[in-house]
Amino acid sequence: MEQIPLPTNVERVQRRNWHWNGATIEQVDEYATGSVLHSLRHTEQTRLMLTLDEVGA
């Protein structure tokens, strides 16, 4: 797999994958320094993002 260079302020990205009940779960943790261009609301809380793929017709 080709290594993609990280942006300047990103120190590392850690990914974990596992399969559960027919679904693939991917946890992505990004570790960065410095400031960001936008503020994130609720930064003290866990966030969940879903991407759904349709299989079949």
Number of C-alpha atoms within 10 A of each C-alpha: 3 4 5 6 7 10 9 9 12 13 11 11 11 9 9 9 9 9 9 7 5 6 9 9 12 12 11 10 11 10 10 14 9 7 8 9 5 6 8 8 7 8 8 7 7 6 7 6 5 7 4 6 6 5 5 4 3
